[in-house]
Amino acid sequence: MEMRLELVPLPSTDVDRSKAFYVDQVGFNLDHDVEPGNGMRVVQLTPPGSACSIVIGIGISDPNAAPVLGLHLVVADVDAARRTLVGNGIDVSDVSDMGGGVRYAYFSDPDGNSWALQQISR
């Protein structure tokens, strides 16, 4: 049996603000921004190179739900990724070296959904 994680819904109190954050500042690709009816809006975004996307919108999840915490974006160079995000106006933590070639930096979106940039050197 095959199972693939392909879509993670995130709560968003302002869909346009969240969309701008992920596209303009983080660099996600905008896959879809559709309004299928009944007041619903679906905005699907994918990190470059990822097979898994996020979805925000209206009628997707409770906008007042607790934020999703600890999502990981695996990168080849956490220092370069951090510099890019900081250059795009995102508040990113300093890089933490966990030992064993594992390094992290952290940031959150405007709704408090939190992300980790993860680099694992092999």
C-alpha positions in Angstrom: 0.0 0.0 0.0 1.4 3.4 -1.0 0.6 6.5 1.0 1.9 10.0 0.1 1.5 13.1 2.1 0.7 15.7 -0.5 -1.4 18.5 1.1 -1.3 20.1 4.5 -4.1 22.6 5.4 -3.0 25.7 7.4 -5.3 28.0 9.3 -5.2 31.6 7.9 -7.1 34.6 9.2 -6.3 36.6 6.0 -5.9 34.5 2.9 -4.5 37.3 0.7 -1.9 38.2 3.4 -0.9 34.6 3.8 -0.7 34.1 0.0 1.6 37.1 -0.4 3.8 35.9 2.5 4.3 32.4 1.0 4.7 33.5 -2.6 6.5 36.8 -2.3 8.6 36.3 0.8 9.1 32.6 1.2 9.1 31.7 -2.5 6.5 29.0 -2.7 4.8 28.4 -6.1 1.2 29.3 -6.4 -0.6 26.2 -7.8 -4.2 27.2 -7.5 -6.3 30.1 -6.3 -9.9 29.2 -7.0 -13.3 29.9 -5.7 -15.4 26.8 -6.5 -18.6 28.3 -5.0 -20.6 28.6 -1.7 -18.1 31.2 -0.5 -15.2 28.7 -0.6 -11.7 29.7 -1.7 -8.8 27.3 -2.2 -5.2 28.6 -2.4 -2.7 25.8 -2.9 1.1 26.6 -2.6 4.1 24.4 -3.0 7.7 24.9 -1.9 10.1 24.7 -4.8 11.2 21.1 -5.3 8.6 19.7 -3.0 6.0 17.0 -3.6 3.9 18.2 -0.7 1.9 21.4 -0.8 0.0 23.6 1.7 -3.5 24.9 1.3 -5.1 28.0 2.8 -8.4 29.5 2.1 -12.0 30.0 3.2 -13.9 26.9 4.1 -10.7 24.9 4.2 -10.1 24.9 8.0 -11.2 27.0 11.0 -9.4 30.3 10.7 -9.3 30.4 14.5 -7.8 26.9 14.9 -4.5 26.6 16.7 -1.5 27.2 14.4 0.3 24.2 12.9 3.7 23.9 14.5 7.0 22.5 13.4 6.6 22.1 9.7 10.0 21.3 8.1 11.5 22.6 4.9 14.6 20.6 4.1 17.3 22.6 2.5 20.8 22.0 1.2 22.3 25.1 2.9 20.5 26.5 5.9 22.7 29.6 6.0 21.8 30.5 2.4 18.1 29.8 2.9 18.1 31.9 6.0 19.8 34.8 4.2 17.3 34.7 1.4 14.3 34.7 3.8 15.8 37.5 5.9 16.4 39.5 2.7 12.7 39.0 1.9 11.7 40.6 5.2 11.1 37.4 7.3 12.2 37.2 10.9 14.3 34.0 11.0 16.1 32.7 14.0 19.8 32.3 14.1 21.1 28.9 12.9 21.3 26.3 15.6 23.8 23.5 15.2 22.3 20.3 16.8 25.5 18.3 16.2 26.0 15.3 13.8 25.5 17.6 10.8 22.0 18.7 11.7 21.3 22.4 11.6 18.1 24.4 12.0 16.7 27.9 11.6 13.1 28.8 12.5 10.4 31.3 11.3 6.6 31.7 11.5 3.9 32.9 9.1 1.6 35.8 10.0 -0.8 33.4 11.7 1.8 31.7 13.9 2.2 28.5 11.8 5.8 27.6 12.5 8.5 26.4 10.1 11.9 24.9 10.5 14.6 25.2 7.9 16.5 21.9 8.3 19.9 21.0 6.9 21.3 17.5 7.3 24.9 17.0 6.1 25.7 13.5 5.2 
